[in-house]
Structure formats: C-alpha cells, structure tokens
C-alpha cells in the first residue's frame, strides 16, 4: 500500500514501530462538513453531521480492520470539529504497514462513505474513463485514461498537480474528503499521551470559548506595535495599559556565577514585580526564556497576573496555544505576541540572528521596546 503526499513531522521516527500519535486531518478547502455550532437556550454546542458521525465510527473501527492485516493498534480518542478531525492512535507492535498507510486507508474509507452518501461512485478506485470523454477534458487526462484503462486507480496514477486539475474538472464532490497531507505528533511518554487525549476531548470546549469570548481570544495575523509587525493571540487590550514591566534575567548571576533565580538579587526583583502587579494596572512583559523569566511567566499564568508573552514561533491562521496559556487567555490575562521578522533582526555579539543566543536577546529587546510604549500607542491591525 502506498501513502500519498505525506510529509512526516518527525523524519527520523520509525513509523512502522510502536508509538502513540495525535493525528490531525483537515477537510479539503476547510469545508465545515463534519459538525456545526448550535445555540440553544443561550448555550452553544457542537453537533455532528451525519458525515461526522460516520467519520468517528470509521475511526473506532480502525483497530478491528487493522487486526485483519496483522496490525495491533488501539484507538484512544477522537473528535470531529466542523472542518477538521483529531484522533489518538497507539501502535502496540511493529507492523508491516506504516502509520501513513493506516491513516491513508482511514481517509480513503471516509471519502468512499461520503461519496456513497451523495450517490456517487468512489473516487479512490474510480476509472478515469468515466471523465475522459468530456469535451473539456485535457489531453493529459485522455492519455492517462488510455494508459491505465484497466487499472483505473485515479489517486495513484496522477501527480499532485494533475489531481488538482482533475478535481477542478469534476467538482468538489469527487475530491477526497480530507487534504492529501496530515499532521502527526509523536507521544514522548505516558504523560504526554494522556495530555494528547485530554486535548482531543477538550477541543469542542476550546472552540466554543473562542467563538463566545472573541475579545480575549482574538487572533490577529498582523498587528503593528511600535513600528514592528507581530502575530497575536489573546487580549489585545493589555497592550493599551500604560504601565508595563519587563522581566529579564540572566541565566547566571554576573558576579557570583550562580543560577540567577537562586540569588538574593532575583528575590528582590521578584518582589518588585509582584508589588507592581498587585498595585494594579501593570502588565508583565517577557519571553520567559531564562529560568528566572520562565518562573515569573508561569507564576503569572497560574495566578492570573496580566502578562504579555513573546514567543519565537510564528502565530498563523490556525495556530492555537497549549492548555495552560489557553486557559489564561480565557481569563483575559494573557496576550501572546510573535514577531514576524525575528530572524531579520540584528546579530547579537556577532552571533547570527537565527541562533537561540540572538533570539533570546532580541526577544528581550522587543519586550523592552513594548514596555517603553505607553497606553496611547497606536496598535495597527492588518
């Protein structure tokens, strides 16, 4: 069995061996075919469509189907969102099939079930000659139909570019249900596996919160603060607070060489930061990289202190924070900023800007820049 157009997230990982994975599949064109949001008596819920119910059923059946091929797997959890699917799968023994083969078989089954619902022949093994007689069929399609007349295995005999052209010809209903590619996250240990399962189970609640609390869960791909462009997620109002306090710590105390967070100087600075917070209308700004910064960042998240957190990872259209920062966003006490041009900032001490050393210093420089702005600073959103 051949896996189509799959780029593994962890190229060095053995996808034939044992492991637990969080799988994410996206409906082609982000069409909301699997579920919908429903509001009843002021409460918003997510309701599966008939197709969403079928997709979840097929996921649950995957273990039994794979057992017929000698593959030992366990399905732990799954959820259908309107335009995407999450599932956790565990491989118990080394297999003849790869993880990609298993996921491709699941995707093909879901596509076939979807097309059956529409009264259409399945596209995975649909003979190309069904379409080659059309007046608008391109020459390459007629050539493929002639060469593979007996096989007729559409998906395997067309390149990705040809598939896109073919799908444009025959219409959305004949396309696969999901995108060609998918995303997998490899579990590191049992704790990580449990976190994956909890994430899947909690996904509907998170989506509803993003819809019902837009002011504190705002996603902006481009905002300009002090002349720089950032991606942002969270409570943008925190940028307008007049008082902002930067938390910046060395990894080692410059005089004693001890870990900075263990020194009396750190304790003094920590007291100053907390006093400023408790005095009101103060926002902590930090990338939380060094140990001392990380401790303060986590204290803000745990206690609900206002925090602007800078990160090096970009914030794209579908990026979401992990659970701890998500819950802080729900409380309205967090804004996450990701500079778009971090790699283009100046080198630090002749160290290239794309190294962790320079990123550390440049993110702290950005934190200082944000703190030096005041509540009247213009925030330009694009």
Secondary structure by P-SEA (a helix, b strand, c coil): cccccccccccccccccccccbbbbbccccccccbbbbbcccbbbbbbcaaaaaaaaaaaaaaaaaaaacbbbbbccccccccbbbbbbbbcccccccaaaaaaaaaaaaaaaaaaaaccccccccccccccccccccaaaaaaaaaacccccccccccaaaaaaaaaaacccccccccccbbbbbbccaaaaaaaaaaaaaaaaaaaaaaacccccccccbbbcccbbbbbccccccccccbbbbbbbbcccccccccccccaaaaaaaaaaaaaaaaccbbbbcccccaaaaaaaaaaaaacccccccccccccccccccaaaaaaaaaccbbbbbbccccccccccccccccaaaaaaaaaaaaaaaaacccccccccc
